[in-house]
Amino acid sequence: MRAPAIATAAARAPWIRSVCLLLLCAAYLQGGINKLTDFNAAIGEMQHFGLSPAAPLAALVIALELGASVAILTGFYRWLGAGFLGVFTLAATFVANRYWEMSGMERFAAANSFYEHLGLTGAFLLVAWLDLQKGSNGTR
């Protein structure tokens, strides 16, 4: 079954890709900006998850979330930014959403978040793979 002409035309519009990439990066832009504007809370988040040294790790996470998002949005080494956010998301998922150690509603919510973040990981790795497939050398 062929897609309707209007859907095909909309999917080919250049701004659609930009909006999709912005939506994919939205949580990381918001998280990086929030951590940057309240660094003590960012340190507290690292401590909450048992990560140390908390301050350098918080700074690294801020740089990763914002820097990789900018790379994805601008197309400058998009594959690298997407790869970093994919690996970061996978690692953070195993740190923050250990649903197998929980019970009740806490387990339910953490399991949902765990699998949603696996989906985000896949999306970022797909962006990286597609960018590499088109022979990206660091430019749009």
Steps between C-alpha positions, in 0.01 A plus 500: 500500500642837398500797732271786399673773301455757776666271755790430265546872429488587871753229585740642241479857632842591644353662810331172601839338561609799708186481713545125549860546612397783735232281655752218543743735677241695703546311829879530479487873424256556787700279736832660410363853540335413833821345631703797377271753669482300826834327526442406866192302396709333227754398764214375718372288212841335461515434874145359498611235252821428690730651237825664601678727474165675467605850389728395211245242384222760509714734290574218255131412469412866433766526229388169347128579500543847354798437272365181346158660449658795319700259282183314407301816429769674296615190313861560604619149588135398544599131506735563790250702702228243440736216590600673824139563600408142410773352717436753779127425498561125517744536790275745687204266454682222683601740777169679552232244412594176674141381508605142576601621848158659567144397567149633460429825320864607529598192298225565244610862444871414488441213254303731271778759516765233442343378177417851380866588541600190305286642220681834525831315488389328181388829347835667569695205367280499189575871445873424532476202264302695238747788518793264450319323215476822304876544537496789746847637565396735778297743295127519439 
